[in-house]
Each structure stands twice: as structure tokens, then as C-alpha cells.
């Protein structure tokens, strides 16, 4: 039963990733593209966690944590670039 639920959620997350990719390409403003990229980070973290649950190994949880940290830093850097025009003062 758990395998069916994991596969169903993985399919939904893949659909969400495709819709985020569409927003990343079509997005009319830079803010829309940054938000789509941030949402793609979150969805990819969820997919990695689901894969770790499916394989019953804790190695993928560390990879998801690493991607979460990189996603946070890149979102802050993009936001700072949009507000000020430069990242490093």
C-alpha cells in the first residue's frame, strides 16, 4: 500500500515540476521565474525524499538537505539581485 502511495505522489510531483517548468519559460516577469525556480527546488527535494522512502535508505535525505540549502541561498541571491542590481556590495 505504501508503494502505491509513493508512486502516486511521485507522479503528482512530476506533473507539478512540468507546470513549474512552464512557468519558468513563459513567466512574464523575472519574479515569476524566480518563484517557479524556488518551487522547482521544493518539488525536487520532495521527489528525492520519496525516492529515499521507496528505497528505504537514509542517503537520499542528506542529498535533499544539501539541495534545500543551495535552493535557499540561490533564492536569497536572486532576490538581492532584483532589489539592488548586484549581489556583492
Secondary structure, DSSP 8 states (H G I E B T S, - for coil): -HHHHHHHHHHHHHHHHHHHHHHHHH-SSHHHHHHHHHHHHHHHHHHHHHHHHHHT-THHHHHHHHHHHHHHHHHHHHHHHHHHS-S--
